[in-house]
Amino acid sequence: MSEEEQKFERGSSLSIFGSDRKEDFMALLFALVIAFGVYISY
């Protein structure tokens, strides 16, 4: 197996953000907003 085949591809070409760190932060923020909305509504 060569190095190319072992590399794990995250599928960053489908991402709307340039960096994975920014994408992860936005996902976390989005999840917190949803959780807060659910907490307020009940």
C-alpha positions, -999 to 999 in steps of 0.1 A, spaced: 0 0 0 13 34 -9 11 66 12 -17 80 -11 -40 50 -4 -35 52 34 -44 89 37 -78 95 52 -99 119 31 -123 141 51 -141 152 20 -130 189 23 -140 195 -13 -177 194 -1 -170 219 27 -182 255 24 -153 266 47 -117 267 38 -104 254 71 -116 223 91 -112 242 124 -136 269 113 -160 243 100 -159 224 134 -164 256 153 -194 266 132 -209 231 137 -204 233 175 -220 268 176 -250 256 155 -255 226 178 -254 249 209 -279 273 193 -303 243 187 -298 230 222 -305 264 237 -336 268 216 -349 234 228 -341 243 264 -359 276 262 -390 261 245 -396 235 272 
